[in-house]
Amino acid sequence: MSVVVKPYRQVEPTIYVKGAPVETLQQCDRIHWGNEVRPLTDSDRRRILEENDGIANRGLRVLAFAYRDGRELNGTRYTTTDIETQLVFLGLVALSDPVRPEVPEAIHACHTAGIRVIMVTGDYALTAASIAKQIGLGRDQPLRSFTGAEVSEMDDDRLHAILEKGETIFARVAPEHKLRVVSRLKEMGEIVAVTGDGVNDAPALKKADIGIAMGLRGNDVAKEASRMILTDDNFSSIVAAIEEGRAVFDNLRRFMAYIFNHNPLEMYPYIIWLLFPGVPLTITVMGVLAVDVGTDLALNGQ
């Protein structure tokens, strides 16, 4: 993201840029160090990238900041190609987005219920890996991590092999990568639920068996593409909903099993009576009603 700022009474504006550290650093050729601006050396680049990785390993999100003096453009139009190059690097900012305390327990509940959780994010790979470790993703097994660029180079067989086993992290992905992962999982016969809050999540939300949009911070595009909107933006609410849904399904299955095992037995005496007229009717209509009322009351009481 870039903004052009022209303070009051200043002749030329200043261009301020923020973005992903690796990509922003590639557009810089100088660094603001102390009170001076000097050329950005290879040693400076290595040190900045090492700092970025160290911060990301702590689970923090990192942004790089840079600027450029508008006088250097010599009246050139303010286009992305012109202003987001030859920048002066300013520094890194670390942002903390702590994991909610109930999420690790919710992830454990998913594992107990046989649900796989795959992280597909636009964050830096090291940041994603650190957060995944904090929430218990991977069931204490080494987590594999792939970037969007790597996904682009994979064929379907390679992606299939990755998705077939365990839990995985896909970092620095674009919307088309998210859509491809979801599509491949569905082709494998998986039931796929996708959560998201932004425009870039909309294709994957629409493709999934059930898309779940964030109700608090999600935008309208994500909500329109989803079949469910989460009012509290809490992952544990999804797990609770799955538990309730499975309980309802289990109750329906037990009821159907009871009906199909119980009612046919009451019909056998009549079938025998109809096929063999000489055989006496072993149970009357009132007897059938009495059995139904008695068993239903007993089951409802339990």
C-alpha angles and dihedrals in degrees: 000000000000132000129189111218124190111183120210114287092003113130099210127035128232123233115221119194133190129179149115109333098234095047095041093048090055089062094052126091098168138041132214102230119176106317098335142068116231136168117285108243130202088251090056091050093051092048093049092049091048090052090048092052092046092053093044091052087063090060095255125137113236131208127186122216128205140158143199131206111244091220089072091066092064093213095316115153115265101252128148092248092054104040104034093065135077090027129173110238114230106177150275129290121201119210123199118215100171122209113254110251094237095055098081090053090048091051090050089051089052091053091048090051093050095253120142118215117207119188114219110176144153091225125110112280095242092049091050092048092051093050091046090054092050093053095045099251114168096031092260090308123123109276121226116222128198131180127224090252090057091048089054090057095048123097120222094262092055092047090047091054091050095048093044096070132052129316123318141190121227110190135182090021130163125219092264090056092052090049092049093051092050093046092050093049091052091049087054089058097254123145102234128203117184128194124201146143108198144068090257089060095054099090092051092044090053094046096048123093085245125010116204116199126195109251098201105042100013119110126231094259092058091046093050091050093051133080094210133036119207108219097199100035088230121142091208089063088063091053091048090051091051090051091051092046093051091048091054091047092049091050091051091049092050091048092050091048090051093048096048093044097043108039100050090057089061090053096054095079091054093046090052091045091052095047095043110035093187093061112092120238105261098198130029129218090258089051091054091049091048091052092048094048093045097048094042092051091048093050094045089050090056 
